[in-house]
Amino acid sequence: QVQLVESGGGLVQPGGSLRLSCVASTSIFSIYTWDWYRQAPGKQRETVATITSGGNTNYADSVKGRFTIPRDNAKNTVYLQMNSLKPEDTAVYYCHSPVLIATHASWGQGTQVTVSS
C-alpha cells in the first residue's frame, strides 16, 4: 500500500509563499502522473496542479502563473511551489496519483495552508 505524506503547510500572509512537499512510498514513483488537490471548508476537493511522468504540467485557472509543480524522482517527492498567495488559497492540500486513486490507495493526511493577515 502506497503511503503519501504531505508537509510544508502553515499560516502565511497574503502575497507570501510556501512550498509543499509530498513523499510517496513507491519504488515506481517516476512513472506516475502526480496531482495536487485542495479542499476548502464546505467545498469539494479540486485539482490544483498536475505533472506527468514526462514533466508536462497543467494548472487550475485559479492558480496559473502563481503555483508550480516540480518533482524529484530521486527523492520520490512532488512539490507545490505557491507564490503570491491569496486568502482564497486557504485549504487542506493533498497529493495523489490518478492511477493510485483508481486502485483505491489511501489519501494522506494533507497539509493545512492558511492565508490570512
C-alpha positions in Angstrom: 0.0 0.0 0.0 1.5 3.3 -1.1 1.7 5.9 1.7 1.6 9.6 0.9 2.9 12.2 3.3 2.3 15.9 2.7 4.1 18.6 4.6 5.1 22.3 4.4 1.8 24.0 5.1 1.3 26.8 7.6 0.0 30.3 8.1 1.2 32.9 5.7 0.2 36.5 4.9 -1.4 37.4 1.6 1.3 37.7 -1.1 3.5 35.3 0.7 4.9 31.9 -0.5 5.0 28.3 0.7 6.5 25.1 -0.7 4.6 22.0 -0.1 6.2 18.5 -0.3 4.6 15.1 -0.9 6.7 12.0 -0.4 5.3 8.7 -1.8 6.4 5.3 -0.6 6.6 3.6 -4.0 9.5 2.3 -6.0 7.9 3.3 -9.3 7.3 7.0 -8.4 8.8 8.2 -11.6 6.2 6.6 -13.9 3.2 8.2 -12.3 1.4 11.4 -13.0 1.0 13.3 -9.8 -1.6 15.8 -8.8 -2.0 18.3 -6.0 -5.5 18.8 -4.8 -7.1 21.1 -2.2 -10.2 21.2 -0.2 -11.5 24.3 1.5 -14.2 24.1 4.2 -17.6 23.4 2.8 -16.2 22.9 -0.7 -15.4 19.9 -2.9 -11.9 18.8 -3.4 -10.4 20.3 -6.5 -7.4 19.6 -8.7 -4.8 22.4 -8.4 -1.9 21.2 -10.5 -0.7 18.1 -12.4 2.7 16.9 -13.5 3.1 13.9 -15.8 5.9 11.4 -15.9 7.4 13.3 -18.8 7.3 16.6 -16.9 4.3 18.1 -18.6 2.3 20.3 -16.3 -1.2 21.7 -16.0 -2.8 24.2 -13.6 -6.2 25.2 -12.5 -7.0 28.7 -13.8 -7.2 30.0 -10.3 -3.5 29.3 -9.6 -2.0 29.6 -13.1 1.1 31.9 -13.0 1.4 31.6 -9.2 1.9 27.9 -8.5 4.3 25.4 -10.0 4.6 21.6 -9.5 8.1 20.4 -9.7 9.0 16.8 -9.0 12.2 15.0 -7.9 12.0 11.3 -8.9 15.2 10.5 -7.0 13.5 11.6 -3.8 10.1 10.2 -4.6 8.8 13.7 -4.0 6.4 16.1 -5.7 6.3 19.7 -4.6 3.9 22.5 -4.9 5.6 25.9 -5.0 2.9 28.5 -4.1 3.7 32.2 -4.7 1.5 35.3 -4.4 -0.8 33.5 -2.1 -4.4 34.8 -1.6 -6.9 34.2 1.2 -8.9 32.0 -1.3 -6.0 29.6 -1.4 -6.7 28.6 2.2 -7.4 24.9 2.2 -6.1 21.5 3.1 -3.7 20.4 0.3 -3.3 16.8 -0.7 -1.2 15.0 -3.3 -2.1 11.8 -5.2 -1.8 10.0 -8.4 -4.8 9.2 -10.7 -3.5 5.7 -11.2 -3.3 5.1 -7.5 -6.7 6.6 -6.8 -8.1 4.1 -9.3 -6.7 1.3 -7.2 -8.3 2.8 -4.1 -5.0 3.8 -2.5 -5.5 5.9 0.6 -5.1 9.6 0.8 -2.6 11.2 3.0 -3.4 13.4 5.9 -2.9 16.6 3.9 -1.3 19.8 5.0 -3.2 22.9 6.0 -2.5 26.2 4.3 -4.0 29.3 5.8 -3.6 32.6 4.0 -4.5 35.5 6.3 -3.3 38.8 7.6 
